[in-house]
Amino acid sequence: MDDEPNAMDDEPMYDADRVVAPTPGSAITIPETANKFTIKGNHLTLIKGNQIDGRTKTDPHKHIHKFLRIYDMFKYRDTENEAVRLMMFPLSLTGEAKTWLDELNEGTIET
């Protein structure tokens, strides 16, 4: 077994050779009902404390599962859960994962 780190471990999850430009607007469409509440500070801390950076050694499926487990602890009265999840999800991304989200076309993610 090779103990040397693999150079690919620090590469972004998407192909680094392609040229992309950020898309104006948000890739995530948030329902208008989401404007009627504020995300609680301790909830933001939990989400930001469990961010994914998008490197190849990170598992996006595990991240989504963990994000949903953390999110399921939250309850917001008179607000659809889906809207809250859509607002919080970008906060769970950092580094290359955040870059990936920022490069998606506007309105790509609706659920």
FIVEXKOL-188687 format. One line per field, with one value per residue (C-alpha): z, y, x; residue number from 0. Coordinates in Angstrom, 2 decimals. Layout:
BEGIN
w <- [Z, ...]
v <- [Y, ...]
u <- [X, ...]
num <- [NUM, ...]
This chain:
BEGIN
w <- [0.00, -0.98, 1.86, -0.50, -1.08, -4.52, -6.46, -7.62, -4.01, -4.14, -7.59, -7.97, -8.52, -12.00, -14.83, -14.12, -17.83, -18.79, -18.81, -17.19, -16.42, -13.42, -14.22, -13.01, -10.64, -8.47, -9.65, -6.88, -7.29, -3.87, -3.53, -2.63, 0.64, 1.89, 2.30, 5.38, 7.89, 9.14, 9.52, 13.15, 14.02, 15.65, 12.54, 10.37, 12.65, 12.28, 8.50, 8.09, 10.49, 8.10, 4.74, 1.76, -0.23, -3.41, -3.47, -4.88, -1.46, -0.36, -1.03, -2.21, -1.45, 2.17, 2.34, 1.14, 3.62, 6.48, 5.39, 5.42, 8.82, 10.29, 8.54, 9.81, 13.32, 12.29, 12.25, 10.79, 11.35, 8.34, 5.92, 3.56, 4.49, 0.87, 0.80, 3.94, 2.56, -0.69, 1.22, 3.51, 1.00, -0.55, 2.97, 3.22, 0.30, 0.24, -2.08, -5.32, -4.36, -4.00, -7.32, -8.95, -7.64, -8.70, -12.25, -12.76, -14.91, -13.16, -11.97, -12.44, -8.96, -7.96, -5.37]
v <- [0.00, 3.38, 5.95, 8.81, 11.12, 10.89, 14.15, 13.69, 13.91, 17.69, 18.04, 19.38, 16.83, 18.20, 18.32, 21.09, 21.52, 23.04, 26.78, 28.00, 31.35, 32.03, 32.23, 35.36, 34.68, 31.64, 28.04, 27.29, 28.41, 29.24, 29.51, 32.97, 31.61, 31.34, 35.11, 34.97, 33.57, 33.87, 30.96, 30.59, 31.22, 27.85, 26.15, 28.10, 27.02, 23.34, 23.56, 25.56, 23.19, 20.31, 21.74, 19.80, 21.24, 19.19, 17.46, 13.93, 12.29, 13.75, 11.83, 14.09, 11.38, 11.17, 14.96, 15.10, 12.37, 14.22, 17.56, 16.08, 14.43, 17.75, 19.65, 17.21, 18.52, 21.95, 23.07, 26.35, 27.21, 28.20, 27.47, 24.52, 22.27, 22.21, 25.99, 25.97, 23.15, 25.05, 28.16, 26.28, 23.93, 26.49, 27.19, 23.55, 24.00, 25.50, 25.52, 23.58, 22.44, 26.07, 26.90, 24.03, 25.40, 28.96, 27.75, 26.03, 27.79, 29.92, 27.89, 24.52, 23.26, 23.46, 20.66]
u <- [0.00, 1.36, 1.46, 2.24, -0.72, -2.21, -1.86, -5.45, -6.70, -6.48, -8.02, -11.54, -14.29, -14.93, -12.39, -9.90, -9.08, -12.40, -12.99, -16.19, -17.72, -19.92, -23.62, -25.41, -28.27, -28.77, -28.72, -31.22, -34.82, -36.26, -40.06, -41.34, -42.78, -39.18, -38.96, -41.20, -38.68, -35.12, -32.72, -31.68, -28.02, -27.43, -28.81, -26.38, -23.55, -24.48, -24.70, -21.49, -19.71, -20.42, -19.42, -18.10, -15.23, -15.62, -12.24, -12.11, -11.75, -15.09, -18.29, -21.16, -23.74, -22.59, -22.66, -26.28, -27.27, -25.54, -27.02, -30.54, -29.96, -28.85, -31.63, -34.30, -33.59, -34.91, -38.53, -39.75, -43.38, -45.47, -42.63, -42.22, -39.30, -38.19, -37.80, -35.65, -33.48, -32.97, -31.90, -29.52, -27.89, -25.48, -24.20, -23.12, -20.71, -17.24, -14.25, -14.67, -18.18, -19.29, -17.61, -19.53, -22.85, -22.00, -21.28, -24.63, -27.19, -29.77, -32.76, -31.04, -32.01, -35.67, -35.92]
num <- [0, 1, 2, 3, 4, 5, 6, 7, 8, 9, 10, 11, 12, 13, 14, 15, 16, 17, 18, 19, 20, 21, 22, 23, 24, 25, 26, 27, 28, 29, 30, 31, 32, 33, 34, 35, 36, 37, 38, 39, 40, 41, 42, 43, 44, 45, 46, 47, 48, 49, 50, 51, 52, 53, 54, 55, 56, 57, 58, 59, 60, 61, 62, 63, 64, 65, 66, 67, 68, 69, 70, 71, 72, 73, 74, 75, 76, 77, 78, 79, 80, 81, 82, 83, 84, 85, 86, 87, 88, 89, 90, 91, 92, 93, 94, 95, 96, 97, 98, 99, 100, 101, 102, 103, 104, 105, 106, 107, 108, 109, 110]
